């Protein structure tokens, strides 16, 4: 039976910060999170924030999850990223029957998910389910995962199946990690500790009940699984990761500025007007974007929780705030990185890791510039482009 006691995930994330900081170099070198850190994150429920309570998860509201991811990412962007990817992947369990999910997940609090929402595999319907094959990339946290999300295009003996609109029919499948082969492709400039490797499955049978489409009605009744909230709740954690990295960069810069001058002068960085200006601007960017994010996502959550018939305005503002926060976080880190001069090129200063991590994280769908086009269309009364609006 699932426990009704919900852990304080924000406090847990704060308490784990010293452990995360001590493990940063090990994570960077190994290209994955150390086992002891994974166990601590798992025990705290930080991999299962969006797993339904009926299945033993936390099912946290988006603002609470956002704050937890911020704290983890402030200590290490890769740790925050792995926690959000697992939690967001487990959002999809809201589309499963609860008894099926319990059988699949086992001791639910220890489920750690990875995989892909991109339809990079194929699925053939067979008796009782589907036979799936494919190879997916960017599977963050796959080394410590025990459950994989595989999204596929549906096929039959004659080839790909299409919707009435001519688009490929897709479906997602949850499979045990041991069904996959992992390919170590993760040699990258930033987010090194996420271990976002490729994985492959070949002719794996998945029962019908372990498959779903988010275009279908969810099984779980909570607002977290409402189709209008699904992507907003997920992408809000990407924004939290970016803001956490930016806040960590600010903390690192202040420490550096209070102790360091440069090769051209003896004056501490903190005493230079141009540095003071950069810090003030970066602080206003981080704090302003965070305020917009928390306000907009909170209002979208409230509207959907209260059953508002058309939460479109709130969802639009939330989606815009998410992308704004991701992209503004990059601007803030860039300002600090430039202000540090040649000091931050050394690996001993954590500011350089923030710089590398933020420039990888911004490439996620949540931070794409195209979101502003969809939001702009909605503001002007046109239909947004893409799902989840």
C-alpha positions in Angstrom: 0.0 0.0 0.0 1.2 3.5 -0.8 2.0 5.7 2.2 -0.1 8.9 2.8 2.8 10.7 4.3 4.3 13.2 1.9 8.0 14.0 2.4 9.1 17.6 2.6 11.1 17.5 -0.6 12.3 21.2 -0.4 13.8 20.6 3.0 15.3 17.3 1.8 16.9 19.1 -1.2 18.4 21.7 1.0 19.8 19.1 3.4 21.4 17.2 0.6 23.2 20.3 -0.8 26.6 19.7 1.1 26.6 16.0 -0.1 25.8 17.1 -3.7 28.6 19.7 -3.7 31.1 17.1 -2.4 30.1 14.7 -5.2 30.4 17.3 -8.0 33.8 16.4 -9.2 33.1 12.7 -9.0 29.9 13.1 -11.1 31.8 15.2 -13.6 34.5 12.6 -14.0 32.3 9.5 -14.1 29.6 11.1 -16.3 26.9 10.0 -13.9 25.7 10.5 -10.3 27.5 8.4 -7.7 25.5 5.5 -6.2 25.5 7.0 -2.7 24.0 10.2 -3.9 21.4 8.4 -6.0 20.4 6.4 -2.9 20.0 9.6 -0.9 18.0 11.4 -3.6 15.8 8.3 -4.0 15.2 8.0 -0.2 14.1 11.7 -0.1 11.6 11.2 -2.9 13.3 13.6 -5.3 13.2 11.2 -8.2 9.4 10.7 -7.8 8.0 14.2 -7.3 5.3 13.7 -10.1 4.5 10.1 -9.3 0.9 9.8 -8.1 0.3 9.3 -4.4 -1.9 6.3 -5.3 1.3 4.6 -6.5 3.5 5.7 -3.6 4.8 8.9 -5.1 4.9 12.5 -3.8 2.5 14.0 -6.4 3.8 17.5 -5.4 2.3 20.7 -6.6 4.4 22.4 -9.3 5.6 25.2 -7.1 6.9 22.8 -4.4 8.6 20.7 -7.0 10.1 23.8 -8.6 11.6 24.9 -5.3 13.1 21.5 -4.7 14.7 21.4 -8.2 16.1 24.9 -7.6 17.8 23.8 -4.5 19.3 20.7 -6.1 20.4 22.7 -9.2 22.0 25.4 -7.1 24.3 22.8 -5.7 24.8 21.0 -9.0 22.9 21.4 -12.3 23.3 17.8 -13.2 21.7 16.6 -10.0 18.7 18.9 -10.5 18.4 17.8 -14.1 18.4 14.0 -13.2 15.7 14.6 -10.5 13.5 16.6 -12.9 13.8 14.1 -15.8 12.8 11.2 -13.6 10.0 13.1 -12.0 8.7 14.4 -15.3 8.9 10.9 -16.9 6.8 9.6 -14.0 4.1 12.1 -14.8 3.1 9.6 -17.5 2.1 7.1 -14.9 -1.0 9.2 -14.5 -2.2 7.5 -17.7 -1.9 4.0 -16.3 -4.3 1.9 -14.3 -3.1 2.2 -10.6 -3.0 -1.6 -10.1 -1.0 -2.1 -13.3 1.3 0.7 -12.3 1.9 -0.9 -8.9 2.8 -4.2 -10.5 5.1 -2.5 -12.9 6.8 -0.2 -10.5 7.3 -2.6 -7.6 8.2 -0.7 -4.4 7.1 2.6 -6.0 9.2 5.0 -3.9 12.3 3.5 -5.4 11.3 3.9 -9.1 13.8 6.0 -11.0 12.8 6.8 -14.6 14.5 7.9 -17.8 13.8 7.6 -21.5 12.4 9.8 -24.2 9.1 11.4 -25.3 10.4 11.6 -28.8 9.0 8.9 -31.1 12.3 7.4 -32.2 11.1 3.7 -32.1 8.5 1.6 -33.8 5.7 -0.5 -32.3 3.9 -3.3 -33.9 0.6 -4.5 -32.4 0.6 -8.1 -31.5 -1.6 -10.4 -29.4 -1.9 -8.8 -25.9 0.2 -5.7 -26.6 3.1 -4.4 -28.8 6.5 -5.5 -30.0 8.8 -2.4 -29.9 12.2 -1.6 -31.2 14.3 1.5 -31.5 17.1 3.6 -30.3 16.7 6.8 -28.3 19.2 9.5 -27.3 19.5 11.9 -24.4 18.3 9.5 -21.7 19.4 11.5 -18.7 20.1 9.4 -15.6 19.8 6.1 -17.4 22.7 4.6 -15.3 20.6 4.8 -12.1 17.2 4.4 -13.8 15.1 1.2 -13.4 12.3 2.2 -15.7 12.4 3.6 -19.2 9.9 5.5 -21.3 10.0 4.5 -25.0 7.9 6.5 -27.4 7.2 4.9 -30.8 5.5 5.3 -34.1 2.9 2.7 -34.6 3.3 0.4 -37.6 1.6 -2.6 -39.1 2.7 -5.1 -41.8 2.2 -2.5 -44.5 4.3 0.2 -42.8 3.6 3.4 -40.6 0.1 4.2 -39.4 -1.2 7.8 -39.6 -3.9 9.9 -38.0 -6.8 11.3 -40.0 -4.6 14.5 -40.3 -1.8 12.6 -41.9 0.5 12.6 -38.9 2.3 9.5 -37.6 0.3 7.6 -34.9 2.5 7.4 -31.7 2.3 5.6 -28.4 4.5 5.5 -25.3 5.6 2.4 -23.4 7.1 1.8 -20.0 9.7 -1.0 -19.8 12.1 -2.2 -17.2 15.7 -0.9 -17.7 17.1 -4.4 -18.0 15.2 -4.7 -21.3 17.5 -2.1 -22.9 21.1 -1.9 -24.1 22.8 1.3 -23.0 25.3 3.0 -25.4 27.8 5.3 -23.8 27.6 8.3 -26.1 27.8 11.1 -23.4 31.0 13.1 -24.1 29.8 16.7 -23.8 30.7 20.2 -22.7 28.2 20.6 -19.9 25.7 18.7 -17.7 28.3 16.0 -17.7 27.0 14.3 -14.5 23.6 13.6 -16.1 24.9 10.6 -18.1 22.4 11.3 -20.9 23.3 8.3 -23.0 21.6 6.5 -25.8 19.7 3.3 -25.2 18.2 0.6 -27.5 15.5 -2.0 -27.3 15.0 -4.8 -29.9 11.7 -6.7 -30.3 10.7 -6.2 -26.7 7.1 -7.2 -25.9 5.1 -4.6 -23.9 1.6 -5.5 -22.6 -1.2 -3.3 -23.8 -1.8 -2.1 -20.2 1.7 -0.7 -19.9 1.2 1.6 -22.9 -0.5 4.9 -23.2 -1.0 8.1 -25.2 -1.2 11.4 -23.5 -3.7 12.4 -26.1 -6.1 10.0 -24.3 -7.8 10.9 -20.9 -5.6 10.3 -17.9 -6.5 7.7 -15.3 -5.4 9.8 -12.3 -7.9 12.5 -11.3 -5.4 15.1 -9.9 -4.8 18.4 -11.6 -1.1 17.5 -12.1 -2.3 15.0 -14.8 -4.7 17.4 -16.5 -3.7 17.7 -20.2 -3.7 21.5 -19.9 -1.2 21.2 -16.9 0.9 18.4 -18.1 3.6 20.2 -20.1 3.4 23.3 -17.9 4.2 21.3 -14.8 7.0 19.4 -16.5 8.6 22.4 -18.2 8.4 24.5 -15.0 11.0 22.1 -13.5 13.3 22.9 -16.5 13.0 26.5 -15.6 13.7 25.8 -12.0 16.9 23.9 -13.0 18.0 26.9 -15.0 17.2 29.4 -12.2 19.0 27.1 -9.7 22.1 27.0 -11.8 22.0 30.8 -12.2 21.6 31.3 -8.4 24.5 28.9 -7.8 26.6 30.9 -10.3 25.7 34.1 -8.4 26.8 32.5 -5.1 30.0 31.3 -6.7 30.7 34.7 -8.2 30.2 36.6 -5.0 32.6 34.3 -3.2 35.1 34.8 -6.0 34.7 38.6 -6.1 35.3 38.9 -2.4 38.6 37.1 -2.6 40.1 37.7 -6.1 41.5 40.5 -8.2 42.7 40.0 -11.7 46.0 39.7 -13.6 45.9 43.4 -14.4 45.1 45.0 -11.1 45.2 44.4 -7.3 41.6 45.7 -6.7 39.2 43.0 -5.7 36.5 42.3 -8.2 33.8 43.4 -5.8 35.2 46.9 -5.6 35.0 47.6 -9.4 32.1 49.6 -10.6 31.7 47.5 -13.8 31.5 44.3 -11.7 29.0 45.8 -9.3 26.9 46.8 -12.3 27.0 43.3 -13.8 26.1 41.7 -10.5 23.2 44.1 -10.0 21.9 43.4 -13.5 22.3 39.6 -13.1 20.5 39.7 -9.8 17.6 41.6 -11.2 17.3 39.1 -14.1 17.3 36.1 -11.9 14.9 37.5 -9.3 12.6 39.0 -11.9 12.3 35.9 -13.9 11.7 33.7 -10.9 9.0 36.0 -9.7 7.2 35.8 -13.0 7.6 32.0 -13.1 6.2 31.4 -9.6 3.3 33.8 -10.2 2.3 32.5 -13.6 2.7 28.8 -12.9 0.9 29.3 -9.5 -2.0 30.9 -11.3 -2.2 28.2 -13.9 -2.2 25.5 -11.2 -4.9 27.4 -9.3 -7.1 27.8 -12.4 -6.8 24.1 -13.3 -7.2 22.9 -9.7 -10.4 24.9 -9.3 -11.8 23.5 -12.6 -11.8 26.7 -14.6 -13.5 25.9 -17.9 -10.9 27.6 -20.0 -7.5 28.2 -18.3 -6.0 29.3 -21.6 -4.8 32.7 -20.4 -3.1 31.3 -17.3 -1.4 28.5 -19.3 -0.1 30.9 -21.9 1.5 33.1 -19.2 3.0 30.1 -17.5 4.5 28.8 -20.7 5.9 32.2 -21.5 7.3 32.6 -18.0 9.0 29.1 -18.2 10.8 30.0 -21.4 11.7 33.5 -20.2 13.2 32.0 -17.0 15.4 29.5 -18.9 16.7 32.1 -21.4 17.1 34.8 -18.8 19.1 32.4 -16.6 21.6 32.0 -19.5 21.9 35.8 -19.8 22.5 36.2 -16.1 25.2 33.5 -16.0 26.9 35.0 -19.1 27.0 38.4 -17.3 28.7 36.9 -14.3 31.1 34.8 -16.4 32.2 37.9 -18.3 32.6 39.9 -15.2 34.9 37.3 -13.7 37.5 37.9 -16.4 40.1 35.2 -16.7 39.5 33.8 -13.2 36.6 31.6 -14.3 38.4 29.6 -16.9 39.8 27.4 -14.1 37.9 24.3 -13.2 38.6 25.0 -9.5 35.9 27.8 -9.7 32.4 26.4 -9.9 31.3 29.4 -12.0 32.8 27.8 -15.1 30.6 24.6 -14.5 27.5 26.8 -14.2 28.5 28.4 -17.5 28.9 25.1 -19.2 25.7 23.5 -17.7 23.4 26.4 -18.5 24.4 26.5 -22.1 23.5 22.8 -22.4 20.3 23.0 -20.5 18.9 25.9 -22.6 18.8 23.5 -25.6 15.8 21.6 -24.1 12.4 22.1 -25.7 11.3 24.2 -22.6 13.8 26.9 -23.5 13.2 27.2 -27.2 12.7 30.7 -28.7 9.7 29.3 -30.7 7.6 29.2 -27.5 7.4 33.0 -27.8 5.8 32.7 -31.2 3.1 30.4 -29.9 2.5 32.6 -26.9 2.3 35.6 -29.1 -0.2 33.9 -31.4 -2.3 33.1 -28.3 -2.2 36.7 -27.0 -3.4 37.9 -30.4 -6.3 35.4 -30.5 -4.7 32.9 -32.8 -4.2 29.2 -32.1 -0.8 28.4 -30.5 1.5 26.0 -32.3 2.4 22.8 -30.5 0.8 20.7 -27.7 -0.1 21.7 -24.1 -1.5 25.2 -24.7 
